[in-house]
Amino acid sequence: MSSLVYKIVRRREWETAQRAGCFKGSPDDARDGFIHLSSAAQLRGTFEKHFANQDDLLLVAIESGRLGPALKWEVSRGGENFPHLYGALDVALVDAVVPIAREPDGRPGFPREIP
């Protein structure tokens, strides 16, 4: 059984991806050689570490089983296994894209299924 994996993207990066039909990653992804993804449980930590002071962000959700062998779970931050996508993300494989709004206290407003 597969589960969802997530990517936090800047709106302008996602708009470029939609025009191209694929998301090739952020500058950080390009530097590291893969697209950094997160599980639902890892998402808040990823936001705090890499996106806390940014606005106009989107949350992209993808069923992990659709990504095939290009998706690898590898040890990363804190010794946890994180999903890494080796290759471009076909936008047709994406299940949902939602804006990340700020709660009144400044925290990200993620969908209910995000712990």
C-alpha positions as CSV (number, residue, x, y, z in Angstrom):
1,M,0.0,0.0,0.0
2,S,1.3,3.4,-0.9
3,S,1.0,6.7,0.9
4,L,1.2,10.4,0.1
5,V,4.5,12.2,0.0
6,Y,4.7,16.0,-0.1
7,K,6.7,18.8,-1.6
8,I,6.6,22.4,-0.4
9,V,7.2,24.6,-3.5
10,R,7.3,28.3,-4.2
11,R,4.3,29.4,-6.3
12,R,6.5,30.7,-9.2
13,E,8.4,27.4,-9.3
14,W,5.2,25.4,-9.6
15,E,3.8,27.7,-12.3
16,T,7.0,27.1,-14.3
17,A,6.5,23.3,-13.7
18,Q,2.9,23.4,-14.9
19,R,4.0,25.2,-18.2
20,A,6.7,22.6,-18.7
21,G,4.7,19.6,-17.6
22,C,7.3,18.6,-15.1
23,F,8.9,19.9,-11.9
24,K,12.6,19.6,-12.0
25,G,13.1,20.8,-8.5
26,S,14.2,23.9,-6.5
27,P,17.7,25.2,-6.5
28,D,18.3,23.1,-3.4
29,D,17.1,20.0,-5.2
30,A,19.3,20.7,-8.1
31,R,22.3,21.1,-5.8
32,D,21.6,17.8,-4.1
33,G,20.7,15.8,-7.2
34,F,17.2,14.8,-6.3
35,I,13.9,16.3,-5.3
36,H,13.4,16.5,-1.6
37,L,10.0,15.2,-0.5
38,S,8.5,14.7,3.0
39,S,6.1,12.3,4.6
40,A,3.1,13.8,6.4
41,A,4.9,13.3,9.7
42,Q,8.0,15.1,8.4
43,L,6.3,18.0,6.8
44,R,6.1,20.5,9.7
45,G,9.8,20.0,10.4
46,T,10.7,20.6,6.8
47,F,8.6,23.8,6.7
48,E,10.3,25.1,9.9
49,K,13.8,24.3,8.7
50,H,13.6,25.5,5.1
51,F,10.4,27.7,4.6
52,A,9.5,29.4,7.9
53,N,10.2,32.9,6.6
54,Q,8.7,32.5,3.2
55,D,5.2,33.2,1.8
56,D,3.4,32.3,-1.4
57,L,4.0,28.6,-0.9
58,L,2.1,25.6,-2.2
59,L,1.8,22.1,-0.8
60,V,2.1,19.4,-3.5
61,A,0.8,15.9,-2.7
62,I,1.7,12.8,-4.7
63,E,0.8,9.1,-4.1
64,S,4.2,7.6,-3.6
65,G,3.4,4.4,-5.5
66,R,3.0,6.5,-8.7
67,L,6.7,7.6,-8.5
68,G,8.1,4.1,-9.1
69,P,11.7,3.2,-8.6
70,A,12.8,6.9,-8.9
71,L,11.6,7.3,-5.4
72,K,14.1,6.3,-2.8
73,W,13.7,6.5,1.0
74,E,17.1,7.6,2.4
75,V,18.5,8.6,5.7
76,S,18.6,12.3,6.1
77,R,17.8,14.9,8.8
78,G,17.9,13.4,12.3
79,G,18.7,9.9,11.0
80,E,15.1,9.6,9.5
81,N,14.3,8.1,6.2
82,F,13.1,10.8,3.8
83,P,11.6,10.3,0.4
84,H,13.9,11.5,-2.4
85,L,12.8,11.6,-6.1
86,Y,15.6,11.0,-8.5
87,G,14.3,12.6,-11.7
88,A,11.7,15.2,-12.6
89,L,8.2,15.0,-11.2
90,D,5.5,14.7,-14.0
91,V,2.8,17.2,-12.9
92,A,0.2,14.7,-14.2
93,L,1.1,12.4,-11.3
94,V,0.2,15.0,-8.7
95,D,-2.9,14.3,-6.6
96,A,-3.4,17.8,-5.1
97,V,-1.8,21.3,-4.9
98,V,-3.0,23.6,-2.1
99,P,-1.8,27.0,-0.9
100,I,-0.1,27.0,2.5
101,A,-1.9,29.8,4.3
102,R,-0.7,31.1,7.7
103,E,-2.7,30.6,10.8
104,P,-3.2,33.6,13.0
105,D,-0.2,32.6,15.1
106,G,2.0,32.4,12.0
107,R,2.2,28.6,11.8
108,P,1.5,27.0,8.4
109,G,-2.1,26.0,7.7
110,F,-1.7,22.4,6.5
111,P,-4.6,20.1,5.6
112,R,-6.1,18.2,8.5
113,E,-4.3,14.9,7.6
114,I,-0.9,16.5,8.4
115,P,0.0,15.9,12.0
